[in-house]
Amino acid sequence: MDTKIEFLYLSEADMVAAGVNDSKHCISICEEVFGLLAKGDYLMGGSGHNSHGMGIIFPKETPFPNMPVAGPDRRFFAMPAYLGGRFDVCGCKWYGSNAANTSKGLPRSILMMNLNDKDTGAPLAYMSANLLSAARTGAVPAVAAKYLAKKGAKAAAIIGCGPINRSCFRHIAAQLDTLEKVYCFDIMEDKAADTAKWAKESFGIEGIAVDALPDALKNADVVTVAASRIKPLYIENSWLKKGACVLLSGPAKGDESLWLKNKIVYDHIGLHENYVAEAIESGDKENYYSGVIGGPIYHLIDEGKLPALKESVSLGMMVNGDKPGRENEDDIYIFVACGMAVFDVAVSYDVYQEALKKGIGQKLLLWDSPAL
């Protein structure tokens, strides 16, 4: 019996060579995943199989000199999942995050991904995951734009001009080929200006940097939001254009009418139900809600002002044809995406398969035969 185990290591350069930045393919993969989510052919962490993941959150104070203490965006997180369909594989994304990294010339988060055989647990691949995570984060709202944006959308808005929202827009632009103009807003005006220039150079789309959020929103057919968790945005419903599609990949607050007057579509109902369950278990629902993207909506559900999550609509229902997409040109849609490991598993699996075909990466030996 052959018990030798090798696995494939993929550096960031290897990931690029294996197609992690192929926007259209990534969008197609994520659309496929939404369908599997709605069918239930997946497992994530937790007893209900819907947990975003398990994190190490550091204390504000500690008597131990080497123990890290809390700071902006400072945490470690593990995100495991099994995904069925043609993927039929397990995987886990692991990352450390610290806003102070940027002062050292490093990304805020440093991520790695591993894939494992679903039966033996043997490692299949271990790979750099910063580009992977950015790609799937960007592709998710692009799938939503397919179903929720108005046909012939011409103007977009990028709200929060960091690398994640650039990835979101890159994928949205690949999905919506009618875009002609994009308004860019960030609390740091130089970032907005740089992103406007990047949009012009990368996509031939006119980029306009604005210094006021309402000015970015008033003419936008599609709005992608991925601002900092440290300082969430505040959006008034009156600032939005009739028929707009708002894609939330990061936190945003707003007046009640933002949530009550518009159509809300979730990435996956089970994930949001799990967030609410964890909020209750935490013993401090208010504090928990303040730290998750869906928090403002969960408040309104608790107050009976919005339908219960189980009565709501997910994007996967639309992908599978169980619910319609946009039906009215004047309705405003808000898509809420919180990030799920199943998307990391799916995109990494296809990158892994492409790397095998092209001979990309480095094979590493786990053992010739197990010592135990």
N, C-alpha and C positions, 0 to 999 in steps of 0.2 A: 504493500500500500504506500503510495506516494504522499508524504506528509509535508513536503516542502511548501513554504508559503513565501511568495514575493508580492510586493505591492508597488504601485506606480506613484512616484513623487512628481508633482507638477509645480514648478516655480511660477511666478507671475508672468514671466516671459513665455513660458510653456503654455500657460492658460490663454494668452493672446494668440499664440500660434495655433492653438486648438479651437479657436473661434468663440471665446467667451464674449467678445465685443460684437458679435453678429446680431444686431438688434432685431431684425425681422425673425430670425430663427428663435431667439430668446422669447419674443412675444408669442410665437406659435407654441412654444413649450409651455409657457405660463397659461395660455388659454386652455391647453390640454389639462393642466393641473387643476384649474378651476372646475372643469367638468368632473374630474375624479373626486374632488372635494365634495361637490354636491351629491355625488353618488355614494359617498362614504368609503371609497377604496383608499384609505390612508389611515395612519396612526401617528399622533404626535404625543408629547409627554403628558404626564398626569393621569389620574384615574379615569378621567373622561376622555382621554386621548386628544385633547384640544388645547393643551397648554402652549403658550408662546415659547416657553423654555424655563430653565432654572438658573438663577443668577446669584452671584456673590455681591452683596451691597455692603459697602464699608461703613463702619460706625463713625459718628461725628468725633468721638474721642476714644482713646484706648490707653490702657496703662502699659501696653507692650510697645517698646520703642521701634520695632521693625514692622509692626502691623500698619498697613495703609489706612488712611482715614478718608472720610467722604470728601468728594470734590466734584466739580461740574462734570457730568457725563462719565463719572468714574465707576466702573463695574467690570465684572467678568460674567460671561453668559454662555450657557450650553443650550443648543437647540437641536434635539434629536427628532427623527421622524422615520417612518416607513411610508413608502409611496408605492401603490400598486400599478395597475395598468401595464403598459409595456416596460415600465421602469423596474418594478418588482425588486426593490433594493432598500436597504437601510442606510442612514447617514446621520452625521451630526456636525453642525457648525459650532465652532468655539471661538470666542473673541474676548479680547480685553479692550476697554475703552477708557480714555482719559483726555479731557479737553486740553490738558497741559501738553500733550504730545506735539501739538502744532508748533509750540515754541522750540521744539527740538528738531523741526523739519520732518516730523512723522505724521501720518494720518491720525485723526482722532481715535479710530478703532483699527486694530490689527487682527485680521480674521484668518482662520484656517478651516478647512473642510475635510472630513474623511468619509469615505464610502465603505460599506461592509456587506459581505455576503449575508443574506437574510437568514440562512440556516446555520452556518458554522460560526458566524461572527468574524470570519477572517477578513482582514483589511484588503480592500481592492485598490484604494487610492488615497493619497494624502496630498492636499493641494492648497496653494495660496488662494485666499477667498475674498480679498478686498474687491477685485474687479467682478468676481462672481456675485457677491452680495449686491454691489451697485447695479449690476445688470438685471438681476431679478427684481430688485426694488424699482428700477425704472420701467421694466416690462409690465409689471402688474397694473399700474395706472394706464399704460398704453392699451392693454386689453379692455379696461373699463371705457376708455375713450372710444373704442370701436363700437360699443353698445350704447353709450350714453351721450356722446357728443353729437351736436347737430351736423347734418350732412353739409358739406361745403364750408366747414369752419375755417375762417380766415385769420382770426387773431387769437393769440394765446397770451398767457401771463405766467411768468416764472416768479413765484413768491418765495424768497429764500434762495440765494444764488450760490450755494455751496456745491460740492461735487456730486452729492446724491441727487439734487434737483436738476443738475445738468444731465445726469444719466436719465432721469425721468423725462426730461424734455427731448433728449436724443431719441428715446424710444417712441414717445408720443409723435414726434415729427416723422418717424419712420412709418407710423400708422396713419397719420393724417397728412396726405400729400397736398392738401389745398391751403395749408397755412402760408400766409404772406408776411405776417408781422408778429413780433413778440415783445411784450412789455416786461421789463425786468425790475424787480423791487427787492431791496435788501436794506436792513438797518445800517449796513456799511455801504455807503454809496459807491465806493470804488469797486466793490464786488458786483454791483448792479451794472456798472459801466463795462467792466470786463466781460460779464456774461452777455451783454448786448452785442459787444464786438465779436465774441465767440460764436454767437448764433448766426451772425452775418457771414463770418468766415467759414463756418462748418456746414451751414445749410442753405446759404443764399437767402435767408429770411431777414427782413429788416428788424434790427434790434433797437429798442428804445428804452433807455434807462430813465426811471422816474423816481422821485424822492418822496412820493406820497402814495400810500397803499390804495386809496380810492381811485387815483389816476391810473394805476396799473390794472384795476379790475373793471372799470366802467365800460370798456370796449372789448373785453376778452370773451371769446366764445368758449375757450377751454382754459382752465386755471389749474396749474400744478403747484401744490403747497408742500414744501419740505423745509420748514424753518427750524431753528434751534429749539430744543426742549427747554433750554435755559430761559428763553424769553419768547413764549408762544405769541402768535399773532392774534389780533382781535379784528374780526370781519363783521361788518354790518350788512344785513341782507340788501339794503337799499343801494349798496355800492356795486352789486352784481348786475351784469347785463341780463336782460330777459333771454331765457333759453340757454344760459351758461351751464357748463359742466365743470364742477369743482372737484378736483382729485386730491384728496388729503393723504399724503404719505408722511406727514408730520403733524404735530399738534396745532390746533387753532381754536380760539374761543370766538364767540359771537353773540349777538343779541338773540333772543328766543325765536324771533321770526326766521332767522337763518336756518334753524333746524325744523321749525314747525310748519313753515309755508312751502318747503321744498321736498323733493323726493330723495330719500336716503337709501343708498344701496351699500350693503356691507360686503367685504371681501369673503367672509365666511361666518355664518351665524354662530357655529359652535365655538369659534375662537372668542367671540364677544361674550357669549354666555359664560365661558370660562373666566374671562376677566372679571365679570360681575361676581361670580362665585368666589374668586380669590379676594376681591374687595371685601366681601362679607366676612370671609375667614380671617382677614387681616385685623379685624376689630376696629379699623379706622377707614371706613368707606370713603369719606370725604378726601382724605389724604391720598388714598389709592387712586381714586378717580382723577385726581389732579395730575397724576403721572402717566396717564394713558390717553391715546388719541381719542378714543370714544367716550371719555369721561363726561363731557358736556351733554352728550346724547343719553348716556345712562341715567344721569340726573333727571332728565325730562321723562324718561320711561318710568323711573321710580315714582315720579309725581303724577303719573297717569296722563301725561300730555302727549306722549308718543306711544305707538303700538309696542307691545312686548316684542322682544327679539324673536321669539318663536313664530310670530306673525309677520315678520319682516322679510325683505327680499335680499338675496345674495347674488353676486355676479355669476356664480356657478349655475344658478337656476336659469339665468338668461343664456349662458353658453350651451346648456343642455336643452334649451327650447321649452323649459317648463314655465318660464315667465318671459314676457316681452321686454325688449329693450326700450329705448326712447319711443314714445308714442305721440308726443306733442312738441312742436317746435318752440313753444313758449315756456315750457316747464324748466325749472332749474333743478339739476341733479347734483347730489353730493355723494361722492364715493369715498368710503372710509376703509383704508388699508393699514393694517397694523404689523404686517410681517409674519411669515410662517415658514418653518423649516422645510416644508414639503417643496417649496419653490427652489430652495437651495439644493435639495436632493435631486430634483428633476434636471435643473440646468447643469449641475456638476456631473450628473450621469452622462448626459449627452457630450459634454466636453471631454470626459474620460474616454468615452467610446471613440470619439474623433481622434484623441491622442493615441489610442491603441492602433487605429487604422494607419495613422501617419508616422508612427514610431517616435512620437514626441514624449519627452519626459525621461525620467531615470528610474529603472527598476531597483528596488531595495529589498534586501533579504531580511525577512523576519526570523526564519530558522530553516535549516535543512530538515530537521526533525525536532519536535518539542522535547525539552529537557524534563518536563514534568508530565 
